[in-house]
Amino acid sequence: MRTILPFVARLGLMLLAGTWLVTAQDFSKVQIKAIPVAGNIHMLEGQGGNIAVSTGPDGVLIVDDQFAPLAEKISAAIEKLDSGPIRFVLNTHWHGDHTGGNAHFGKKGTIVAHANVRTRLAGKSDTPKEALPVFTFTNFASVHFNGEEIRLIHLGPGHTDGDTLIHFTKSGVVHMGDLFTNRRFPFVDLGSGGNLAGLLHDIEAALELIAIRLFAPLQPWFWMLLLTLPLASLAWAGRVPPEAPADRSQHAQGDNAWNLLRLPGLLRLLLVNWLLSSSWDVHSFLVPVLGHERGFSASAIGLVLGVFAVAVAAVRLAIPFLAHRLAERKVLVFAMLTAGAVFAVYPFAHQAWVMGVCAVFLGFALGAVQPMVMTTLHQLTPPHRHGEAIALRSMVINLSSAVMPLAFGLVGAALGATGLFWAMGVLVASGSIAARRIGPQSALP
Ligand SMILES: [Zn+2]
């Protein structure tokens, strides 16, 4: 199995892209050097943008072809790697140090590029017909070649308006053209429709591709680790002292779970529980929507949801140490008011970190309530009916998880994300009145 670091190092080399220099150069001294990257992919270094070469049973596919005067040398270097026919030439963008060899290699294979690459090359009077891409696309295309899918992804204007990220999905190699330059800031060619914000977005997308690749080899271990979790909890559960079975003689004739709802306070507690679990769901539902609206990356949105989960876990770890100092109902009221306040300000959070701060407060509030709901439930119900009460609570939560996302979709479509946040804020904050009125322990009549 390949280790991660060499992969990153190789990828770094692969990402290294040359400068676009069309000043007079002495190409006679340029040597073409082939460097193995990963799988059946090699990188050719010469002058200008690096070339990726895929070799194998289907023949040869190259990404970019440097300058025209180097074409013969490049051909010879490819021949040494694989004497098969050159079937495809993929262009990452139109600059001369990436497409200069098109006229030479276009006679051998099919040139594939973004539509703007063809338009820009065709706009130059000295471009021969063979140098023009034959197959063009606008957003996405795939070439299935040498046993892997090679994805051509256009993410919008970056270095130019026709940049393509080329992802060799099985080998785990990304050719970035000039979207990435080693040790210096990439060049944004405004004259070719480049865009700085777009360039940052493109690099971020490429990093996500790399992150997926880095974590994929961990999977077998990851699943093994997950397997140990239920086993560990089973072992721990065995250490919990057994509780005496419920006294069945206390059950009155005709008792069923529904008449538990007549217990003073229980209906209110279930309402409070429903509002709190809906708050949780609405947050998970809206953060990606809001984040997408604001143009945040998937990783930024994931981070906001991640800090929420960390805050929930942290407050639950703290609860055993704080429980004896806290009154359940006060915590419920405080948590609901906090959730309402957080929902009120959330739509004003225009930066990912501000959303993160909101998520932390919400995580503290919502994380603290579940243990409080459970203890209150125990206090409100007679001991021999705890099981039924817990079942009622589970039913409310499951019903809410099934129905509420539908309601969120409808309300969200009508009011927008902001409206939905505020509606939920008002609901959960007014629910604190019900929380305040949950009465003391009592028994069934
Ligand atoms: Zn370039």
Residues whose N, C-alpha, C, O or C-beta is under 5 A from the ligand:
A	BS01	ZN	W20 H95 D178
